[in-house]
Amino acid sequence: MLFHVEMEVRIPHDLPTERADALKQAERVRAMELQRTGAWRHLWRVAGRYANVSIFDVSGAQELHDILSSLPLFPFMEIRVTPLCRHPSSIHDDDR
Ligand SMILES: O=C(O)C[C@H]1C=CC(=O)O1
């Protein structure tokens, strides 16, 4: 099942720089792992914002929740999730 996910990162200004950098690095490693497994199918930076637009390909809402809530930056992200289904005019076989 596909989900459109928007993540806006808001790291508090009083979080020590080393802690913030460690979280960003851990997030990067985890995001790359999830892309390799296919669960995190697309990852795009939103121009001009510390935010991304992503497409996740997972079994359902519970798996998506488990993934998102275990991301290192989860406590500092505002996340919006939109479930997707196939568009009848899509020419892409992997849209499902
Ligand atoms: O930078 C972000 O958008 C937040 C998060 C998502 C992937 C990643 O590496 O960090």
The ligand as an SDF file (V2000), in Angstrom:
LIG
                    3D

 10 10  0  0  0  0  0  0  0  0999 V2000
   15.9470   15.6740    6.1270 O   0  0  0  0  0  0  0  0  0  0  0  0
   14.7430   15.3710    6.2970 C   0  0  0  0  0  0  0  0  0  0  0  0
   13.8580   15.6740    5.4980 O   0  0  0  0  0  0  0  0  0  0  0  0
   14.3260   14.5810    7.5290 C   0  0  0  0  0  0  0  0  0  0  0  0
   14.6990   13.1680    7.4500 C   0  0  0  0  0  0  0  0  0  0  0  0
   14.1930   12.3810    6.3350 C   0  0  0  0  0  0  0  0  0  0  0  0
   15.2000   11.7160    5.7600 C   0  0  0  0  0  0  0  0  0  0  0  0
   16.3880   12.1050    6.3640 C   0  0  0  0  0  0  0  0  0  0  0  0
   17.5340   11.7370    6.1060 O   0  0  0  0  0  0  0  0  0  0  0  0
   16.1140   13.0230    7.3250 O   0  0  0  0  0  0  0  0  0  0  0  0
  1  2  2  0
  2  3  1  0
  2  4  1  0
  4  5  1  0
  5  6  1  0
  5 10  1  0
  6  7  2  0
  7  8  1  0
  8  9  2  0
  8 10  1  0
M  END
$$$$
